[in-house]
Amino acid sequence: AARAAEEAAAAAAAAAANPHVAGAPIAPLANLTRALQAPGGDDYAVFYYSPYGEAGAYCRRVLPLWDDVAAWHAKKRTKRLKVVKFSCDASADHRAVCLHAGVRQYPTIGFVGQGSLRWRPFGGRFSKERAPARTTTYKGLALADALRDWTVALHVVSDVQRLGGWFRRAVLGNGKSPLELEVEELREELKKRDRADADRRLEEQIARLRGELSSTQPRERTGNTWADILGAATTGQGAAAATGAAAP
C-alpha cells in the first residue's frame, strides 16, 4: 500500500511538472479486477508496468507515449473507454491480476473489451492461453500514433460487439448476455483444470503401481537351490531309515 501511494505521488508530481500533458491515471485494483471478470462495463486500455530494475527503466521511457494516448482520448472525450496504467508489482493481488490478463513481460499494453478480441481455434479448448478472450495485447511498435490507432480500432470493435449483443438479446431474443458468455468461459476453464488434475492423479497412480510391482518381483536366490534342498532332505531320510533298520 505504501509503495502504491509513493507511485501515485510520483505520478501526480510528474503531471504537475507537465501540466499540458494529462497522464494516464492509475487504475484501481478493484476496478480492473471487475473489468476482467465481468463484461458489460467500460473498455480498459491498460499500460501494465513494473517500476523496478531494467524493466522499470524501459517502462519509464515508454510511459510518456501512453500518457499522450490518454491525453488524446481525454481531449476527444472518448466514451466507455478508460486509458490507464497499472503497476503489477504493487502487491500480490496486483501480480495475480496481471497474470490473469496475460502479462508476461514489462511493459505490456493490453485491452479489455466486449466480446472476443482474439481468434481461438475450437473455442480455445486446446489453447494454453489463460487470459479471457475479451483481452488482447499490443504487438506493434512503441509509437504514440500506432498506440492511439490501436486503442481506437479495438474500442470500435468492442462497441460493435456490445451493440450486437444488445440487438440479439433485446430484438431477436436469442443471444446470450456477456455474463452468460463469461460463465461459459469459466466453465471451460474449470473443465481444463479438472482434466489436468485427472491426468496428474493418473500419473501418480501409475508411478505407485510401478513401484509396488518392482518391489514384488522375484529376487535371485543367493543360497542353495531347491534341488539342493530336496537332495539334502532325501539323504537325511535315507540315513534315518538305515539307522532304524540296524537297531536291535
C-alpha positions in Angstrom: 0.0 0.0 0.0 2.8 2.4 0.9 4.6 1.5 -2.4 1.3 2.2 -4.4 1.0 5.5 -2.6 4.5 6.5 -3.5 3.9 5.7 -7.1 0.7 7.7 -7.1 2.5 10.7 -5.6 5.3 10.4 -8.2 2.7 10.3 -11.0 1.0 13.4 -9.6 4.3 15.2 -9.4 5.1 14.3 -13.0 1.7 15.6 -14.1 2.3 18.8 -12.2 5.6 19.2 -13.8 4.0 18.8 -17.3 0.6 20.5 -17.0 0.0 20.4 -20.8 0.0 16.6 -20.8 -2.7 14.7 -18.9 -1.0 11.5 -17.8 -2.8 8.2 -17.7 -4.4 7.7 -14.3 -3.6 4.6 -12.2 -6.3 2.0 -12.4 -7.7 1.0 -9.0 -7.2 -2.7 -8.3 -11.0 -3.3 -7.7 -12.0 -1.6 -11.0 -9.6 -3.5 -13.2 -10.4 -6.8 -11.5 -14.1 -6.2 -12.1 -13.5 -5.3 -15.8 -11.6 -8.6 -16.3 -14.1 -10.7 -14.5 -17.5 -9.3 -15.5 -18.2 -8.0 -19.1 -20.7 -5.2 -19.8 -18.9 -2.2 -18.3 -16.4 0.3 -19.8 -13.5 -0.8 -22.0 -10.0 -0.6 -20.5 -6.7 0.2 -22.3 -4.0 -0.6 -19.8 -0.3 0.0 -19.6 0.9 -2.8 -17.3 4.3 -1.9 -15.8 6.9 -2.6 -13.1 8.8 0.2 -11.5 11.9 -1.9 -10.7 15.1 -2.9 -12.4 15.8 -2.7 -16.2 12.2 -3.4 -17.0 11.2 -0.4 -14.8 13.7 1.8 -16.7 12.2 0.8 -20.0 8.7 1.3 -18.7 9.6 4.9 -17.7 10.9 5.6 -21.3 7.7 4.2 -22.9 5.2 5.6 -20.4 5.2 9.2 -21.9 3.9 7.7 -25.2 1.0 6.1 -23.3 0.3 9.4 -21.5 0.0 11.0 -24.9 -2.6 8.4 -25.9 -4.5 9.1 -22.7 -4.4 12.8 -23.3 -5.7 12.3 -26.9 -8.7 10.3 -25.7 -9.3 12.8 -22.9 -9.4 15.6 -25.4 -11.7 13.6 -27.7 -13.9 12.7 -24.6 -14.0 9.1 -25.8 -16.9 7.3 -24.2 -16.9 3.9 -22.5 -13.1 3.7 -22.5 -10.6 4.1 -19.7 -7.0 4.6 -20.7 -5.0 3.8 -17.5 -1.8 2.3 -16.2 -1.4 -0.4 -13.6 1.6 -1.5 -11.5 1.9 -5.3 -11.5 4.4 -5.2 -8.5 2.4 -3.1 -6.1 1.1 -6.2 -4.3 0.4 -9.9 -4.7 -3.1 -9.1 -5.8 -1.8 -6.8 -8.4 0.5 -9.5 -9.7 -2.4 -12.0 -9.8 -4.5 -9.6 -11.9 -1.6 -9.1 -14.4 -1.1 -12.8 -14.8 -4.9 -13.2 -15.4 -4.7 -10.5 -18.0 -1.9 -12.4 -19.9 1.0 -10.1 -18.8 4.4 -11.9 -19.3 6.8 -9.0 -19.6 7.1 -5.3 -18.8 5.8 -3.1 -20.2 2.7 -4.8 -21.7 -0.1 -2.8 -23.2 -3.4 -4.6 -23.0 -7.1 -4.0 -23.9 -10.1 -5.3 -22.1 -13.3 -5.0 -24.2 -16.6 -6.7 -25.0 -16.9 -10.0 -26.9 -14.0 -12.0 -28.2 -11.0 -9.9 -29.3 -8.8 -12.9 -30.1 -9.2 -15.8 -32.6 -9.0 -19.1 -30.6 -9.4 -22.4 -32.6 -12.0 -24.8 -31.2 -13.2 -22.2 -28.7 -9.8 -22.2 -27.0 -10.2 -25.7 -25.7 -6.7 -26.7 -26.7 -5.1 -23.3 -26.1 -2.6 -22.7 -23.2 -3.6 -19.1 -23.0 -5.3 -18.4 -19.7 -6.3 -14.8 -20.3 -10.0 -14.1 -21.1 -11.0 -13.9 -24.8 -12.1 -10.3 -24.1 -8.4 -9.3 -23.6 -5.6 -8.8 -26.1 -2.1 -7.3 -26.0 -0.3 -4.8 -28.3 2.3 -6.3 -30.6 3.3 -3.2 -32.6 6.0 -0.6 -32.4 6.3 1.8 -29.5 4.9 4.8 -31.3 2.3 7.2 -29.9 0.3 7.2 -33.2 0.3 3.5 -33.5 -0.8 3.0 -29.9 -3.6 5.6 -30.4 -4.9 3.9 -33.6 -4.7 0.5 -31.9 -6.9 1.7 -29.0 -9.3 3.4 -31.3 -9.7 0.3 -33.5 -10.2 -2.1 -30.6 -12.7 0.3 -29.0 -14.7 0.4 -32.2 -14.7 -3.4 -32.4 -15.8 -3.7 -28.8 -18.6 -1.2 -29.3 -19.9 -3.1 -32.3 -19.9 -6.3 -30.3 -21.6 -4.6 -27.4 -24.3 -3.3 -29.8 -24.6 -6.7 -31.5 -25.1 -8.4 -28.2 -27.7 -6.0 -27.2 -29.6 -6.5 -30.5 -29.5 -10.3 -30.2 -30.9 -10.2 -26.7 -33.4 -7.3 -27.0 -34.7 -7.7 -30.5 -34.1 -11.3 -31.6 -34.3 -12.8 -28.1 -31.8 -15.5 -28.9 -28.5 -14.0 -27.8 -26.5 -14.7 -24.6 -25.7 -11.9 -22.3 -22.0 -11.0 -21.7 -22.3 -12.5 -18.2 -23.6 -15.8 -19.6 -20.7 -15.9 -22.1 -18.2 -15.2 -19.2 -19.8 -18.1 -17.2 -19.4 -20.4 -20.2 -15.8 -19.4 -20.5 -15.2 -20.0 -16.8 -16.8 -23.4 -17.1 -14.5 -24.4 -19.9 -11.5 -23.2 -17.8 -12.7 -25.4 -14.9 -13.0 -28.4 -17.3 -9.4 -27.8 -18.5 -8.2 -27.8 -14.9 -10.2 -30.9 -14.0 -8.7 -32.7 -16.9 -5.2 -31.6 -15.9 -5.9 -32.8 -12.3 -7.2 -36.1 -13.5 -4.1 -36.6 -15.7 -1.8 -35.8 -12.7 -3.7 -38.3 -10.4 -3.4 -41.0 -13.1 0.3 -40.4 -13.5 0.7 -40.7 -9.7 -1.2 -44.0 -9.6 0.9 -45.4 -12.4 4.1 -44.4 -10.6 2.8 -46.0 -7.4 1.8 -49.3 -9.2 5.2 -49.4 -10.9 6.9 -49.1 -7.5 4.8 -51.8 -6.0 5.4 -54.1 -9.0 9.1 -53.6 -8.8 9.1 -54.4 -5.0 7.3 -57.7 -5.6 9.5 -59.0 -8.4 11.1 -62.5 -7.6 14.7 -62.0 -6.5 17.6 -64.3 -7.5 18.4 -66.7 -4.7 22.0 -66.4 -3.4 21.9 -69.6 -1.3 21.2 -73.3 -2.1 18.8 -74.1 -5.0 15.6 -76.0 -4.5 17.3 -79.1 -5.9 20.0 -78.9 -3.3 17.4 -78.6 -0.5 15.4 -81.6 -1.8 18.5 -83.6 -2.3 19.6 -82.9 1.3 16.1 -83.9 2.6 16.2 -87.2 0.7 19.7 -88.0 2.0 18.6 -87.3 5.6 15.5 -89.6 5.2 17.7 -92.5 3.9 20.2 -92.1 6.7 17.4 -92.2 9.2 15.9 -95.4 7.6 19.3 -97.2 7.7 19.8 -96.3 11.3 16.3 -97.6 12.2 17.0 -101.0 10.4 20.3 -101.5 12.2 18.8 -101.1 15.7 18.0 -104.5 17.5 
